[in-house]
Amino acid sequence: MVKTKVVAPSVYGLTLPTPFLVGPVNVYLVEGEVLTLVDAGPKTKEAKEVLENELHELGYSLEDIEMVVLTHHHPDHIGLIEEFPQAKVIAHEKTKPWLEHDLEFQIKKSAFFKELYSSHGVPNDIVALIEKSNDYYLGYASYAQIDEIVKEGDTIIGLPGWSVIETPGHAQSQISLYRESDGVLLSGDHLIAHISSNAIIEAPYKNDTDRPRTLIQYRDSLKKCSEMNLSRVFSGHGGPVNEPIQLIEERLLKQVEKAEAIKRLLGKEKLTSFELCIRLYPQMYSKQPGLTLSETLGHLDLLEESEEVSVSLEEGIYYYQVAE
């Protein structure tokens, strides 16, 4: 059993197992005016048992949790939410259709991705792999009602000193909790020490017509955080980020370098994002097609924004080439 640990004043980090390649997930217990859990781990028997044991070491039980704040909608962060029927649930508005299983949203999302994969030249067998992987992943999520929607700059009753920072990119619903007094950020998957967060492609949400340019969004979120007085960042995975501003600068630079690598791969050719994905991730694309395609398309968005590549639609397929 992983021992509970104090990561900052009144904040404990609890590490739970997941069945996913990303490995264990961190959730955080905050002793505020109300006892608060930040994120809830995946819906597995193993994760629940570890969470119960870790809370017990601190003198608490699942029933003692009075509030749960969800940093984003991914299953490894929301899966055990059903274990806290007594708790107030706090999240961003874009967590709502996922957590409440909005059927209309799910139908529109499926239609969007069908069109996306078709228009970017993704073959049917790869689409089937992506859909199978998504179904598997979503099997570890849960259903719950959100009691309070939060947005940028909001404070949460019961968590004095903490404010909500919107940090979209990895997920459209991603928020972080910031304590200005000591510069601590509970970042969810926004900033992780040992891996770069994937800016996952998502369908448009209510009132939106175009897909979000998630990597560009993510870079904006990173830049916003770089202007804050951050001392340490505690993430959804891995250890603490002890030099957050330095890591943000490294992440931003690596993204530009990867975009330049994609531009070199294009050369004088005209290629689809999926053809580029195969060249960029020859070993990984068939194992993690959804994530590698998100990475590729995100960096193409970055190159398109800087007018280094152009995109054309030919017989329903998008093709990219180096701008003249």
Secondary structure, 3 states (H helix, E strand, C coil): CCCCEEEECCEEEEEECCCCCCCCEEEEEEECCCEEEECCCCCCHHHHHHHHHHHHHCCCCHHHCCEEECCCCCHHHHCCHHHCCCCEEEEEHHHHHHHCCCHHHHHHHHHHHHHHHHHCCCCHHHHHHHHHHHHHHHCCCCCCCCCEEECCCCECCCCCCEEEEECCCCCCCCEEEEECCCCEEEEECCCCCCCCCCCCCCCCCCCCCCCCCHHHHHHHHHHHHHCCCCCEEEECCCCCECCHHHHHHHHHHHHHHHHHHHHHHHCCCCECHHHHHHHHCCCCCCCCHHHHHHHHHHHHHHHHHCCCEEEEEECCEEEEEECC
